[in-house]
Amino acid sequence: MGFARGIRCSERCLAFALLIGLSSCTISTAAYPVFEKGGIEARGADTQGVFRQAPHGDETFSVLGTNLFARRNSVIPGFCIQLTPSAAPTPIDALTAEFVSRWLTRWVPTAADRARGVSERLYPEQEVFAGSSCVLAFDTRDGKLRWITVGEVDPSALPSASVGPRIGPRSCDHLYALPLSRAQLVEVFGEPEWEGWRRGPENLLILF
């Protein structure tokens, strides 16, 4: 009899502990908006409370660049970029390593980079330039642009509009500082081939 009561007490204690644990946990539902066109992918900041496919229209996008893992057309769509306020606005397909070197610094891995396993070996046969929230890599064999990133994943890290890069339609008639609205992305790149919300693996955890 005492043994049976002990079992029932243990079961009740276990159930109570589980109830307390579940009531104190939350599910992280942060996701970020993504806009894809050809070989370009733009993404915005994490937004809390996104469970399902959400409507689009008022998101802002703080970083864009070539999607090296895209399954779709990898051609970079034509657009204009001004690397710094002093640089001439230039169509992306007219950029050369020589031109970019006037405004951005040739990237050399620092001790901190090497400690994270980042070195020149990650970029074989590429000449990489960085600065002003821009990173561009050119193929050392044919001089063509291999990939580009403009902006910052964290919107608060973006430089001010007076010093940061700006992009616009290929005509270079007008330019926009980041972050960009969805309407501005459509004006620059055209309607997206895909858009949606994406979660990082860290946003699928149950947090206590």
N, C-alpha and C positions, 0 to 999 in steps of 0.2 A: 504493500500500500504506500509506504513512504517512498519507495523507489519510483512508483508510478507518478506520485505527486511531484517528485523531483524532475522527472522527464517533462511533465506538463509545464512546470515552472520554467524550465530551460527553454522550452519551445516558445512560451509567451515572452520571455526575455529577449530571445533571438528575434522574434517578430517585431517587438517594440524597438529594438536597436535598428532593424532594417527600415522601419517606418521613419525613425528620426533621421537616418542617413539619407533616405530618399527625399525627405522634406527639406533637407539642407543643400541639395544639389541643384545645379542649374545646367542647362545645355547651351553652350556657346553657338549662336546662330549667325555669326558674322560672315558676310560674303562681300565680294567686290564686283562692281560692274565691269564687263569686258565688251569691247567693240573691235571686231576684226574686219579688215578689208585687205585682200591680197596678202602680202607678207607683213602687213603692219597690224600690231595689236596694241590697243590703248586700254588702260585699266584705271579704275578709280580707287578711292580709299575704301577700307572695310566699312560696311554698314551693318549695324546690329538689327536683329529681328527679321532677317530674310529667310523664310522657310521654303517658299515655293518660287516659281518663275514670277518675277515681279514686273510691273509695267515700267516702261522707259520714258524718259523725257526730261527729267530734272537732275540726272546724275552729272557729276563733273569728273573729268579724267585728268590725273596729274602726271601720268607717265605714258609714253608710247614708244614703240620700237619694233624692230623686226622680230617676228615670232619664229625662232629657229626650229620649233617642233611642230609647226602648223602642218596639217595634212592637206590643206588647200593650196592654191596657187601661191608660190613663195615670192613672186615678183613684187618689188616695192612700188606701190602706186606713186605717181608723180605728185610732188608737193614742193613748196618753197620753204626754206629754212634760213633764218638769220642767227648765226651761231652766237654772236655777241652784238651789243648795240653799235659797235664800230665796224662790224663786218657787213659786207654787201649782202642783201637777200639773194639767195642763189637756189635755183631748182636742184632738187636732190640728185638728179642724174647728171648734173654738171659739176658736182663736188669732186675735187681731187685731193690727194694727200698733201700736195704742195700748198694748195689753197688753205686747207684746214690747219696746216702747221703754223700758219700766220696768226691764228686766233686761239688755238688749243694747244696744250702741252702734250708732247709724245709721252705715252704712258710707260712708266717703268715701275715694276712691282716694288712695294716697300717691304720692310721687315714684317709689318703686320699682315700684308698680303701673303707673304710666303708662309707665315705661321698658320694661315688659314688654308694653305695648299694652293694659293693662286699664284701662278708664275707664267712666264712666257710660253711654257709648254702647252698651256690651255689654248693658245692662239697661234698655232703653227702657220708660218708663211703669211702673217698678218702684221700690219703696222697699225697700232692702236693709239688714238688721241683722246684726251679727256679734259674736261673743264667746263665750268658754267652749266652744270647739270646736263652735259652732253657727253656721250661716248661714241666714237665712230671707229670702225676698223676697215682698213683697205687691204686688198690682196696684193702682196708684194710681187706677185708674178705678172698680173695684168693691170694692176692699179685700180681695179673696180671696187666700189663700196661693197663690203661683205655684210655688215650689220651696223645698226645705229640704235641708240637709246637716247631719248630726250625726256627730261623731267625727273621726278622723284616719286617713289612709291608712297612715301609719307608726304602729303601735301604741305605740312608745316615746314618741310625742309626745302621747299621750292625757293629759289632766289626771287627777289622782287622783280616786278615787270620791267624796271628800268635797267636791270643788269642781266637778266636771264635770257635764254634763247626764245625765239618766237617762230611760229610756223604759220603757213597760209596756203592758199591755192597755188598751183604751179605758176600761175601768171605773176605772182609776187605783188599783186595790186594792193593787198592789205594783209596784215599779219596779226596773229593773236599770241598773247603770252599765256603760258600754262598757269592754272588748270583750264582745260577747254570744256565747254558744254557739249552735249551730244549734237545739238544743232550746228555748232562750229565744226565738229568732226565730219558731219555729213557734208558741210560746205567744202571742206578741204579735200576729203577722200571720196565722197559719194556715199550712197546708202551702204550699210554694212552687209557683208556676206553672212555674218553670224554675230549675234549679240546675246548676252545673257548674264547670269550671275554665277560666279565661281567661288568655291570655298577652298581654302588651303587646308592641309591635313590637320593643322593645329586648331581648326575651327569645328572639328567634329568630336571634341572631347566632352566628357561629362566632368564638370568641375565641382569640387566639394568646398 
